[in-house]
């Protein structure tokens, strides 16, 4: 087995016996270390002042019986990151205990075989490598915490800005809507009426964006308050389909609705749930192909109620399937000008669904279409209700 290296580590051997110095040098160089030698504590000190060493291998008894101990103490005091391994031919508690107390890494008794020195150095190399990794991990964790703190600060500023701007926009949009309504009684020409229709459409679109921003800011900064009541999902979904008939009919899209299982009510916030499913419906319309297909379904299973929106549109790439639920993100950036919007629709849908204890997921094939599925745990949120039974029913809407 090849011994681990010290990654170009520098070692100082301090030993007054030339043969022992040479032996230690050969062993350490065989481990890939850069070695310098000194025959006394005084010479060793000059070497230490000339450059940093990763560790020092020193004899205890040289010019006097404690020269190595004194050197080790001075090295650890001045360069705490430098490790020390002691060697002695006369082991004694009076030198061993002080050495270990000052942080000496190992204590070798001479004569020792090559394998013993190699083992001690390998342990030292491993400990130093681990210490570096821990220090790096500590640094990276500190950097990550600082970056996360900055990110939270930016997020708070973003939410505050969105909330402020959207509330400031709500008033002029309301005034514009009222003015357009008053103009409706004054405009008599066909050209004027056509322009008024465009104006009203633009106001509606702007108001939708403003309301999305307000709701988005609210869900970012606080939990959604839910005004729960029994909701018939089948009725709710059919109303959404009918409400958006002009939009999907104008694109030549066929819409199919189906219901399966024992029909029952869901305890939910009707308004917020309508908002969530409306955004999923709009997503299926806007990102569909011309003359495509949309299938909306509700399944009443024994332990859950699920709602799915299937489309035959552009699809979602695999690496975008989580990101599309992030705020202000559109998976199909190249379609932004055609589709419009701020990219908060799916983020709002997820937050509303999760506020009800549900989940939302997407499966997709690029250029083939997507299926967005919402699941609610029935046992917790949907008590039985005598609405009646519907088995494999549905209808198809066509242009």
GIFEN-V516273 format. One record per helix or strand of 2 or more residues. SS is the DSSP state (alpha for helix, beta for strand). FROM is the first residue (numbers start at 1). TO is the last residue. If there is no record, write none. Layout:
((SS FROM TO) (SS FROM TO))
//
This chain:
((beta 10 14) (alpha 18 30) (beta 34 38) (alpha 41 50) (beta 55 59) (alpha 67 78) (beta 83 88) (alpha 93 101) (beta 106 109) (alpha 114 183) (alpha 190 221) (beta 229 231) (alpha 233 243) (alpha 245 250) (beta 254 261) (beta 266 268) (alpha 270 286) (beta 293 300) (beta 304 311) (alpha 318 320) (alpha 323 325) (alpha 333 339) (alpha 345 355) (beta 359 365) (beta 369 377) (alpha 378 381) (beta 393 397))
//
